[in-house]
Amino acid sequence: MMKIHLVLPLLGLLSLSCAHTDFFTSIGHMTDLLNTERDLVASLKDYIKEEELKLAQIRKWADKLDHLTDTATKDPEGFLGHPVNAFKLMKRLNTEWVQLENLVLKDISDGFISNLTIQRQYFPNDEDQTGAAKALIRLQDTYNLDTDTISKGNLPGVKHKTSLTAEDCFDLGKIAYTEADYYHTELWMEQALRQLDEGEESSVDKVMVLDYLSYTVYQQGDLDKALMLTKRLLQLDPEHQRGNGNLRYFEYIMSKESNKSSSSLSEGEEVRTRKGRPKDHLPERQKYEKLCRGEGVKMTPRRQKRLFCRYYNCNRDPLFILSPTKQEDEWDKPRIVRYHDIISHEEISKVKELAKPRLRRATISNPITGVLETAHYRISKRRATVHDPQTGKLTTAQYRVSKSAWLSAYEDPVVARLNNRIERVTGLDMSTAEELQVANYGVGGQYEPHFDFGRKDEPDAFKELGTGNRVATWLFYMSDVEAGGATVFPEVGAAVYPKKGTAVFWYNLFESGEGDYSTRHAACPVLVGNKWVSNKWIHERGQEFRRPCNLSELE
């Protein structure tokens, strides 16, 4: 029986650095890379200038000697009959040509190479490039963007429009391919092929693209299309070994199918319907992504009428009697309120200044052991950690892609002032709250649906803190976001959008101490922009008289 040649070459990405810092998880850290690249370009220009000066000297020599030898060879004896010419010929060949040889051999690239070597240790690596590629694919899915829209850079709110080359599209397809994500591989390989068909010049040729594409559609059960693409590949390269092997195999399979009974054909048709996004771990994926796009918000006009804006004096707090806060109801159940102009631009700048040097891949708390671990479902620069349900340790959370820093009140008066402001506005004790956490989201930065509080099956979620469960969440928005980046609550269909200088607040627990499962929330991927937030998780201890317990379980 014939065998299909399906093993495609996976071209490895050049690993540029062992000093890995997850650049793709924080736009704030990626800005440093732009400065690094600018310095390297300046160094490269200096090198080019020196090479041009060197070539100018060599060219001057060549022009002079060209004229001299042209004259001399017309009448060699007469030319050398002049004793000065004879002396200068001896001198040139004995001394000056050696000097020219040394000039040609002189390596003036040392400065540039040295600078490049020093900077390389701070370069992104394969994981960053793969992470950024996956982020583009995630944005494509979440916001229902087609590959042509992304490739042409036609995104909402963009200030610096840029486009993808056919090679870029090909690389995106290859990264999806390495993950066995044939759905996205097909989309991006087709985009690469489309751009090549339009005449774009590229280091990637159509044969390479068709090689991946034909195998990808075969893997998804589309044998007819796989056969068509393989025939097109062989028109371009009739000697392509894998293509010829695949053509024979596809024709063999199709001939077998044509001989099957109608019931077998039905089964064959079923096999060919495997196209679609890969399955993932998130049951509410569709609901979550609709809210991120601004769809599916469940707020009726009747309920909307019960939401108000007000000046709030924080229970007649002396600080806010003359200058009350601006409070806006964002949602009724759970009650989510937004405070406007609650943090100044100067305070935001100071918090970012303190946080940026120590941004680390965000972590979350392991519900079994209470230890912080990196979270891979949160994509911000906190590179998020989560509590691993098996070990209880905080581990990197792949569903949280961000980087974060933790700021203590004693570090700077601004942090202490913000903590005090949160306490006076909420009326809750901050002495048992966690430190102020500052997060910066990266390319497609997100935090998939999660609870802030520990559930009953996570009894030790915050055991090491000794301050009880997380009773409430306070979230500062420290930047505007051009597109995407909303905080959504899939259980109730709520969406809250970032607005610089504001903060949102909600209770995670009922007054009875039971968890409010309607507070399950997520940070949508940032489509365009740079998202900075900081949050304060407030715990139960110390709130006994500030928020007394209610005997009703769900109140």
Salt bridges, closest charged atoms under 4 A:
ASP22 OD1 - HIS20 NE2 3.12
ASP22 OD2 - ARG361 NH1 3.04
ASP32 OD1 - LYS356 NZ 3.56
ASP39 OD1 - ARG38 NE 3.87
ASP70 OD2 - LYS74 NZ 3.80
GLU96 OE2 - LYS91 NZ 2.60
GLU127 OE1 - HIS20 ND1 3.53
GLU127 OE2 - ARG361 NH1 3.69
ASP128 OD2 - HIS20 NE2 3.46
ASP141 OD1 - HIS184 NE2 2.84
ASP141 OD2 - ARG277 NE 3.36
ASP148 OD2 - LYS152 NZ 3.16
ASP171 OD1 - LYS174 NZ 3.86
GLU179 OE2 - LYS134 NZ 3.28
ASP181 OD2 - HIS184 ND1 2.59
GLU186 OE2 - LYS225 NZ 2.84
GLU186 OE2 - LYS275 NZ 2.98
GLU190 OE2 - LYS225 NZ 2.25
ASP197 OD1 - LYS206 NZ 3.07
ASP197 OD1 - ARG232 NH2 2.66
ASP211 OD2 - HIS240 NE2 3.80
ASP211 OD2 - ARG242 NH2 2.35
ASP222 OD2 - LYS275 NZ 3.38
ASP224 OD2 - ARG272 NH1 2.96
GLU257 OE1 - ARG272 NH2 2.33
ASP280 OD2 - ARG285 NE 2.63
GLU284 OE2 - ARG520 NE 2.52
GLU289 OE1 - ARG277 NH1 2.94
GLU289 OE2 - ARG285 NH1 3.71
GLU295 OE2 - ARG293 NE 3.43
ASP317 OD1 - ARG424 NH2 2.92
GLU328 OE1 - HIS340 NE2 2.63
ASP329 OD2 - ARG310 NH2 2.72
ASP329 OD1 - ARG335 NH2 3.18
GLU330 OE2 - ARG338 NE 2.65
ASP332 OD1 - ARG303 NH2 2.70
ASP341 OD2 - LYS326 NZ 2.80
GLU347 OE2 - ARG417 NE 3.05
GLU347 OE2 - ARG421 NH2 2.78
GLU353 OE2 - LYS350 NZ 3.47
GLU411 OE1 - ARG358 NH2 2.28
ASP412 OD2 - LYS350 NZ 3.79
GLU423 OE2 - ARG546 NH1 3.40
GLU434 OE2 - ARG470 NE 2.76
GLU434 OE2 - HIS539 NE2 2.62
GLU448 OE1 - HIS281 NE2 2.77
GLU448 OE2 - ARG285 NH2 3.05
ASP452 OD1 - HIS450 NE2 3.47
ASP452 OD1 - HIS521 NE2 3.43
GLU458 OE2 - ARG455 NH2 2.84
GLU482 OE2 - LYS159 NZ 3.73
GLU514 OE1 - LYS456 NZ 3.25
